[in-house]
């Protein structure tokens, strides 16, 4: 690695929504973090929806539905179920935060978050970038227990000790927004999809939020500086993508390594009528069905490991298509190119399947760690390596691989019809 003396600034990016409760005086966490896809709050969510009268009661304020996904529900659960959290509130020392807040606090002593992470808590008004008193009151969280909201590219403090002592932390974005910056999706109408443990598509809607009528999330895309104009995005989230491959390896023993997926899927010409709805923790956008559970349907005596492998790869691609269609309806924009990144994009087979199902150009950059790149770009902007968003555009990657559809429209419609039937089979299980 580079010598510390050559590092001008540090950027942070991390999985969003994951929530930490800690004692501000002791500087220690009060319980284990609750990660973004944890569903222990499901009974609480149903209670809150009943109290609110609708899952989208606050969507006009925070852009989000009430689900297990977002931080406010996790905070409420901790307050009701963790005695240490309750005691810290009584002492006045309780603080909540997403992972960025915890890391910045531990490294600099400052208690802050950025607009992208705050927009995933269900507690921030996405028009004013301030904590919403209406949302705070409903979820039972106090503003004094939440960090100061800052932009995505400014100095949040300097690192107190260790090899990086004295170096400023200057960039902070949730992982999917960081990928959006790393993919140079700076203009309205541009979109990226990150394929990791889950899968997350963000569509830049420009300077005004679009509130979805089709099951998408309205979120902050980025704000690259305290005085910069914020950009908004529509987002579709898929709970299970790469983790389905891990399940086939670790729980089922269908494969020994993820690399086998491409080989197995190449042993068959198509899915053989087999569909795998990977709803291990329900279905996220645009379905939002927490009663869905995973199912493999269409099996016959002729189905092989190859068919199941291909059905697994296809699953995330079908869900991406559903999200893209919802984005088209909400934005009125016909997307013709999708920029992709994340570990699963290393699979040419998966990217070809994605192009076949979407029937648009799928573009993969040479350097696929775009979340890290986005955080680095934000940090560089904060400490003066680059002076403007315009300069960041010049860092855009030029070496890309493009995938186009190789199947007929008739075949595509046949596949989509089978997927829709499979989704119906996955519902009402929990």
For each residue, the residues with C-beta under 8 A, 3 or more apart:
1:
2: 6 7
3: 6 7
4: 7 163 164 167
5:
6: 2 3
7: 2 3 4 10 164 167
8: 167 380 383 384 385
9: 155 167 168 169 170 171 379 380 382 383 385
10: 7 159 164 167 168 169 170 171 379
11: 169 170 171 172 173 178 372 374 375 376 377 378 379 380
12: 100 103 104 169 171 172 173 375
13: 172 173 174 175 178 371 372 374 375
14: 18 98 99 100 103 174 175
15: 18 35 36 99 174 175
16: 36 98 116 117 120 174 175 176
17: 35 36 69 70 71 74 98 120 121
18: 14 15 33 34 35 36 71 98 99
19: 33 34 71 74 75 78 96 97 98
20: 29 33 96 97 98 99 101 102
21: 29 30 31 75 78 82 85 88 94 95 96
22: 26 27 28 29 30 95 97 102 105
23: 26 27 28 30 88 91 93 94 95
24: 27 93 94 95 111
25: 91 93
26: 22 23 93
27: 22 23 24 105 106
28: 22 23
29: 20 21 22 32 33 102
30: 21 22 23 78 82 84 85 88 94
31: 21 78 82 84 85
32: 29
33: 18 19 20 29 99 102
34: 18 19 38 40 41 74 77 78
35: 15 17 18 38
36: 15 16 17 18 69
37: 69 197 198 239 281
38: 34 35 41 68 74
39: 42 68 281 282 290
40: 34 68 77
41: 34 38 44 45 68 73 74 76 77
42: 39 45 46 68 290
43: 46 47
44: 41 47 48 73 76 77 80
45: 41 42 48 49 66 67 68 73 290
46: 42 43 49 50
47: 43 44 50 51
48: 44 45 51 52 66 73 76 138 139
49: 45 46 52 53 54 55 66
50: 46 47 53
51: 47 48 138
52: 48 49 55 57 58 66 138
53: 49 50 57
54: 49 57
55: 49 52 65 66 67 288
56: 59 65 66
57: 52 53 54 66
58: 52 61 62 64 66 122 132 134 135 138
59: 56 62 63 64 65 211 218
60: 211
61: 58 125 126 132 134 135
62: 58 59 119 121 122 123 124 125 126 132 135
63: 59 119 126 209 211 217 218 219
64: 58 59 67 69 70 120 122 217 218 219
65: 55 56 59 217 288
66: 45 48 49 52 55 56 57 58 70 73 122
67: 45 55 64 70 73 288 290
68: 38 39 40 41 42 45 73 281 282 290
69: 17 36 37 64 73 237 284
70: 17 64 66 67 73 74 120 121 122
71: 17 18 19 74 75 96 98 120 121 122 123
72: 75 76 121 122 123 135 139 141
73: 41 44 45 48 66 67 68 69 70 76 77 122 139
74: 17 19 34 38 41 70 71 77 78
75: 19 21 71 72 78 79 96 121 139 141
76: 41 44 48 72 73 79 80 139 140 141
77: 34 40 41 44 73 74 80 81
78: 19 21 30 31 34 74 75 81 82 85 96
79: 75 76 82 85 86 89 140 141
80: 44 76 77
81: 77 78
82: 21 30 31 78 79 85 86
83: 86 87
84: 30 31 87 88
85: 21 30 31 78 79 82 88 89 94
86: 79 82 83 89 90
87: 83 84 90 91
88: 21 23 30 84 85 91 93 94
89: 79 85 86 92 94 142 145
90: 86 87
91: 23 25 87 88 94
92: 89 144
93: 23 24 25 26 88
94: 21 23 24 30 85 88 89 91 145
95: 21 22 23 24 105 111 145 146 147
96: 19 20 21 71 75 78 101 141 145 146
97: 19 20 22 100 101 102 105 111 113 146 147
98: 14 16 17 18 19 20 71 101 102 113 117 120 121 174
99: 14 15 18 20 33 102 103
100: 12 14 97 103 104 113 114 117 172 174
101: 20 96 97 98 104 105 111 112 113 117 147
102: 20 22 29 33 97 98 99 105 106
103: 12 14 99 100 106 107
104: 12 100 101 107 108 110 111 112 113 156 157 169 172
105: 22 27 95 97 101 102 108 109 110 111
106: 27 102 103
107: 103 104 157 159 160 169
108: 104 105 156 157 158 159 160 169
109: 105 157 160
110: 104 105 156 157
111: 24 95 97 101 104 105 147 148
112: 101 104 147 148 149 150 156 157
113: 97 98 100 101 104 117 118 147 148 149 150 172
114: 100 117 118 149 150 151 152 172 173 174 223
115: 118 119 124 129 149 150 151 152 220 222 223 230
116: 16 119 120 152 172 173 174 177 219 220 221 222 223
117: 16 98 100 101 113 114 120 121 172 173 174
118: 113 114 115 121 123 124 129 131 147 149 220
119: 62 63 115 116 124 126 219 220
120: 16 17 64 70 71 98 116 117 174 219
121: 17 62 70 71 72 75 98 117 118 124 146
122: 58 62 64 66 70 71 72 73 135 139
123: 62 71 72 118 131 132 135 136 139 141 146
124: 62 115 118 119 121 129 130 131 132 135 149
125: 61 62 128 129 130 131 132 135
126: 61 62 63 119 129 209 218 219 220 232
127: 209
128: 125
129: 115 118 124 125 126 149 220 223 230
130: 124 125 149
131: 118 123 124 125 135 136 143 146 149
132: 58 61 62 123 124 125 135 136
133: 136 137 143
134: 58 61 137 138
135: 58 61 62 72 122 123 124 125 131 132 138 139
136: 123 131 132 133 139 141 142 143
137: 133 134 140
138: 48 51 52 58 134 135
139: 48 72 73 75 76 122 123 135 136
140: 76 79 137
141: 72 75 76 79 96 123 136 145 146
142: 89 136 145 146
143: 131 133 136 146
144: 92
145: 89 94 95 96 141 142
146: 95 96 97 121 123 131 141 142 143
147: 95 97 101 111 112 113 118
148: 111 112 113
149: 112 113 114 115 118 124 129 130 131
150: 112 113 114 115 154 156 172 226
151: 114 115 154 223 224 225 226 228
152: 114 115 116 171 172 173 177 181 222 223 224 378
153: 170 171 222 223 224 225 228 378 379 381 382
154: 150 151 170 225 226 382
155: 9 158 168 169 170 382 383
156: 104 108 110 112 150 168 169 170 172
157: 104 107 108 109 110 112 168 169
158: 108 155 165 166 167 168 169
159: 10 107 108 162 164 165 166 167 168 169
160: 107 108 109 165
161: 165
162: 159 165
163: 4
164: 4 7 10 159 167
165: 158 159 160 161 162
166: 158 159
167: 4 7 8 9 10 158 159 164
168: 9 10 155 156 157 158 159 382 383
169: 9 10 11 12 104 107 108 155 156 157 158 159 172 379
170: 9 10 11 153 154 155 156 378 379 380 381 382 383
171: 9 10 11 12 152 153 375 376 377 378 379 380 381 382
172: 11 12 13 100 104 113 114 116 117 150 152 156 169 375 378
173: 11 12 13 114 116 117 152 177 178 181 222 374 375 378
174: 13 14 15 16 98 100 114 116 117 120 177 178
175: 13 14 15 16 178 179 194 200 371
176: 16 179 180 194 200 202 235 371
177: 116 152 173 174 180 181 202 219 220 221 222 233 374
178: 11 13 173 174 175 181 182 370 371 372 373 374 375 378
179: 175 176 182 183 192 194 200 202 341 342 370 371 374
180: 176 177 183 185 192 202 204 221 222 233 374
181: 152 173 177 178 184 185 186 222 224 373 374 377 378 392
182: 178 179 341 369 370 371 372 373 374 375 377
183: 179 180 192 339 341 365 370 374
184: 181 190 392 393 395 396 397
185: 180 181 190 191 192 202 204 221 339
186: 181 190 204 231 389 392 393
187: 190 204 206
188: 204 205 206
189: 203 204 331 333 335
190: 184 185 186 187 203 204 339
191: 185 201 202 203 204 324 327 335 338 339
192: 179 180 183 185 201 202 338 339 340 341 370
193: 199 200 201 320 338 339 340 341
194: 175 176 179 199 200 201 340 341 342 370 371
195: 199 241 242 316 340 341 342 343 344 345 350
196: 199 200 241 242 342 343 344
197: 37 240 241 242 243
198: 37 237 238 239 240 241 242 243 284
199: 193 194 195 196 237 238 241 316 319 320 342 344
200: 175 176 179 193 194 196 235 236 237 238
201: 191 192 193 194 235 236 237 320 323 324 327 338
202: 176 177 179 180 185 191 192 219 221 233 234 235
203: 189 190 191 233 234 235 327 331 335
204: 180 185 186 187 188 189 190 191 221 231 232 233
205: 188 208 209 210 221 231 232 233 234 331
206: 187 188 231 232
207: 229 230 231 232
208: 205 232
209: 63 126 127 205 218 232
210: 205 218 232 234 330 331
211: 59 60 63 218
212: 215 216 217 218 234 326 330
213: 329 330
214: 286 326 327 329 330
215: 212 236 285 286 287 288 326
216: 212 234 235 236 285 286 323 326 327 330
217: 63 64 65 212 234 235 236 237 285
218: 59 63 64 126 209 210 211 212 232 233 234 235
219: 63 64 116 119 120 126 177 202 232 233 234 235
220: 115 116 118 119 126 129 177 223 230 231 232 233
221: 116 177 180 185 202 204 205 230 231 232 233
222: 115 116 152 153 173 177 180 181 230 231 378
223: 114 115 116 129 151 152 153 220 228 229 230 231
224: 151 152 153 181 228 378 381 389 392
225: 151 153 154 228 381 382
226: 150 151 154
227:
228: 151 153 223 224 225 389
229: 207 223
230: 115 129 207 220 221 222 223
231: 186 204 205 206 207 220 221 222 223
232: 126 204 205 206 207 208 209 210 218 219 220 221
233: 177 180 202 203 204 205 218 219 220 221
234: 202 203 205 210 212 216 217 218 219 327 330 331
235: 176 200 201 202 203 216 217 218 219 285
236: 200 201 215 216 217 284 285 286 320 322 323 324 326 327
237: 69 198 199 200 201 217 284 285
238: 198 199 200 241 284 285 316 319 320 323
239: 37 198 278 279 280 281 282 283 284
240: 197 198 243 244 278 279 280 281 294 315 316
241: 195 196 197 198 199 238 244 278 316 342 344
242: 195 196 197 198 245 246 258 342 343 344
243: 197 198 240 246 247 280
244: 240 241 247 248 276 278 280 312 315 316
245: 242 248 249 255 258 261 312 344
246: 242 243 249 250 258
247: 243 244 250 251 252 280
248: 244 245 251 252 254 255 261 308 309 312
249: 245 246 252 253 254 255 256 257 258
250: 246 247
251: 247 248
252: 247 248 249
253: 249
254: 248 249 305 308 309
255: 245 248 249 258 260 261 264 309
256: 249 260
257: 249 260
258: 242 245 246 249 255 261
259: 262 263
260: 255 256 257 263 264 309
261: 245 248 255 258 264 265 309 312 313 347 349
262: 259 265 266 347 348 349 350
263: 259 260 266 267
264: 255 260 261 267 305 306 309 310
265: 261 262 268 306 309 310 313 349
266: 262 263 306 349
267: 263 264 304 305 306
268: 265 271 272 304 306 307 310
269:
270: 310 415
271: 268 274 275 298 307 310 311 314 415 418
272: 268 298 300 302 303 304 307
273: 298 300 418
274: 271 296 297 298 299 303 307 308 310 311
275: 271 296 297 298 311 314 315 418 419 421 422
276: 244 294 295 296 308 311 312 314 315 422
277: 283 292 294 295 296 297 315 422 423 425 426
278: 239 240 241 244 294 312 315 316
279: 239 240 282 283 289 292 293 294 295 426
280: 239 240 243 244 247 293 294
281: 37 39 68 239 240 290
282: 39 68 239 279 289 290 291 292 293 430
283: 239 277 279 287 288 289 292 319 423 426
284: 69 198 236 237 238 239 287 288
285: 215 216 217 235 236 237 238 288 322 323 326
286: 214 215 216 236 322 323 326
287: 215 283 284 292 322 423
288: 55 65 67 215 283 284 285
289: 279 282 283 292 427
290: 39 42 45 67 68 281 282 430
291: 282 427 428 429 430
292: 277 279 282 283 287 289 423 426 427 429 430
293: 279 280 282 426 429 430
294: 240 276 277 278 279 280 426
295: 276 277 279 422 425 426
296: 274 275 276 277 299 308 311
297: 274 275 277 421 422 425
298: 271 272 273 274 275 303 418 422
299: 274 296 303
300: 272 273 303
301:
302: 272
303: 272 274 298 299 300 307 308
304: 267 268 272 307 308
305: 254 264 267 308 309
306: 264 265 266 267 268 309 310
307: 268 271 272 274 303 304 310 311
308: 248 254 274 276 296 303 304 305 311 312
309: 248 254 255 260 261 264 265 305 306 312 313
310: 264 265 268 270 271 274 306 307 313 314 353
311: 271 274 275 276 296 307 308 314 315
312: 244 245 248 261 276 278 308 309 315
313: 261 265 309 310 316 317 347 349 350 353
314: 271 275 276 310 311 317 318 353 357 415 419
315: 240 244 275 276 277 278 311 312 318 319
316: 195 199 238 240 241 244 278 313 319 320 344 350
317: 313 314 320 321 350 353 354 356 357 358
318: 314 315 321 322 357 415 416 419
319: 199 238 283 315 316 322 323
320: 193 199 201 236 238 316 317 323 324 354 357 358
321: 317 318 324 325 357 358 416
322: 236 285 286 287 318 319 325 326
323: 201 216 236 238 285 286 319 320 326 327
324: 191 201 236 320 321 327 328 335 338 358
325: 321 322 328 329
326: 212 214 215 216 236 285 286 322 323 329 330
327: 191 201 203 214 216 234 236 323 324 330 331 333 335
328: 324 325 331 332 333 334 335
329: 213 214 325 326 332
330: 210 212 213 214 216 234 326 327
331: 189 203 205 210 234 327 328
332: 328 329
333: 189 327 328
334: 328
335: 189 191 203 324 327 328 338 360
336: 360 361
337: 360 361 362 363
338: 191 192 193 201 324 335 354 358 360 361 362 363
339: 183 185 190 191 192 193 363 364 365
340: 192 193 194 195 345 351 354 362 363 364
341: 179 182 183 192 193 194 195 345 364 365 368 369 370 371
342: 179 194 195 196 199 241 242 345 368
343: 195 196 242 346 368
344: 195 196 199 241 242 245 316 347 350
345: 195 340 341 342 350 351 364 368
346: 343 368
347: 261 262 313 344 350 351
348: 262 351 352 403
349: 261 262 265 266 313 352 353
350: 195 262 313 316 317 344 345 347 353 354
351: 340 345 347 348 354 355 362 364 401 403
352: 348 349 355 356 403 406
353: 310 313 314 317 349 350 356 357
354: 317 320 338 340 350 351 357 358 362 403
355: 351 352 358 359 360 361 362 403 404 405 406
356: 317 352 353 359 405 406 407 412
357: 314 317 318 320 321 353 354 412 415 416
358: 317 320 321 324 338 354 355 362 405
359: 355 356 405 409 412
360: 335 336 337 338 355 405
361: 336 337 338 355 402 403 404
362: 337 338 340 351 354 355 358 402 403 404
363: 337 338 339 340 400 401 402 403
364: 339 340 341 345 351 368 400 401 402 403
365: 183 339 341 368 370 397 399 400
366: 397 399 400 401
367: 370 373 397
368: 341 342 343 345 346 364 365
369: 182 341 372 373
370: 178 179 182 183 192 194 341 365 367 373 374
371: 13 175 176 178 179 182 194 341 374 375
372: 11 13 178 182 369 375 376
373: 178 181 182 367 369 370 376 377
374: 11 13 173 177 178 179 180 181 182 183 370 371 377 378
375: 11 12 13 171 172 173 178 182 371 372 378 379
376: 11 171 372 373 379 380
377: 11 171 181 182 373 374 380 381 386 392 395
378: 11 152 153 170 171 172 173 178 181 222 224 374 375 381 382
379: 9 10 11 153 169 170 171 375 376 382 383
380: 8 9 11 170 171 376 377 383 384 385 386
381: 153 170 171 224 225 377 378 385 386 387 388 389 392
382: 9 153 154 155 168 170 171 225 378 379
383: 8 9 155 168 170 379 380
384: 8 380 387
385: 8 9 380 381
386: 377 380 381 391 392 395
387: 381 384 391
388: 381 391 392
389: 186 224 228 381 392 393
390: 393 394
391: 386 387 388 394 395
392: 181 184 186 224 377 381 386 388 389 395
393: 184 186 389 390 396
394: 390 391
395: 184 377 386 391 392
396: 184 393
397: 184 365 366 367 400
398:
399: 365 366
400: 363 364 365 366 397
401: 351 363 364 366
402: 361 362 363 364
403: 348 351 352 354 355 361 362 363 364
404: 355 361 362
405: 355 356 358 359 360 412
406: 352 355 356
407: 356 411 412
408: 411 412
409: 359 412 413
410: 413 414
411: 407 408 414 415
412: 356 357 359 405 407 408 409 415 416
413: 409 410 416 417
414: 410 411 417 418
415: 270 271 314 318 357 411 412 418 419
416: 318 321 357 412 413 419 420
417: 413 414 420 421
418: 271 273 275 298 414 415 421 422
419: 275 314 318 415 416 422 423
420: 416 417 423 424
421: 275 297 417 418 424 425
422: 275 276 277 295 297 298 418 419 425 426
423: 277 283 287 292 419 420 426 427
424: 420 421 427
425: 277 295 297 421 422
426: 277 279 283 292 293 294 295 422 423 429
427: 289 291 292 423 424
428: 291
429: 291 292 293 426
430: 282 290 291 292 293
